């Protein structure tokens, strides 16, 4: 059974905007951020998704744990951070369309924190804010078939993956398939789904914007529960994604440094030789002289080995250089 939602004009406009920005990001090679930015975004993602659930550790403390340093703080909070770091570092291992993979991810996230990590609940559960019951989840005996239907929808429905990722996120919150960790899993699995189609989402800290709009996030979830469909949540999440892509384009669509171009080229040309002409095709906005300087710098720094001379020169990144005769 397909989860209930409507495709509104706002959703269609947001899908068009997000798709256009994803194209721009790919065109200027921002789909794979620099290692430093990946690290910063990963730390921000972990801290934000846990803070939404009440974890008190700061960015500095999460950074210290990321660097294997000791920090003072509640043991539970520290373990939550360690588990979340491991989970996000292993994001490439998970199959977005597999219930078994979903359970494996929950086991990583919640090991040592609850009695049955990686298993759907069998008992009843509700969401309480203060003294108010915000949501009563479906009974435990319905969880397995509800999640089975949700994964069937995710795998076979023809709607855009951007929409389906939002629906999955909302339905995970609604079904509440675990005794704990549902919010973290909903946010994480949306990233897993989106990453399968758009690599930039592996390091996109969408959770940090959700944290900034946390009150609205819960209000939208509650409104969708009352309405019986996830339309408002889809619009909400697409606006967040659109906003984060805007930030990337605004802050990072600058002229890349030589080091950033060489890092991007290494991922593109890994395991094969390439010429200056190939390098220029990859970076259409630089001059021939700049390309030559980049490649010469790569050779001088020991990142590249050069074979041949002048216009017949070809280059190899060092990990492949042992194959040169």
Secondary structure, 3 states (H helix, E strand, C coil): CCCCCCCCHHHHHHHHHHHHHHHHHHHCCCCCCCHHHHHHHHHHHHHHHHHCCCCCCCHHHHHHHHCCCCCCCCHHHHHHHHHHHHHHHCHHHCCCCCHHHHHHHHHHHHCCCCCCCCCCCCCCCEEEECCEEEEECCCHHHHHHHHHHHHHHHHHCCCCHHHHHHHHHHHHHHHCCCCCCHHHHHHHHHHHHHHCCCHHHHCCCHHHHHHHCHHHHHHHHHHHHHHCCCHHHHHHHHHHHHHHHHHHHHHHCCCCCHHHHHHHHHHHHCCCCECHHHHHHHCCCCCHHHHHHHHHHHHHCCCEEEECCHHHCEEEEHHHHCCCC
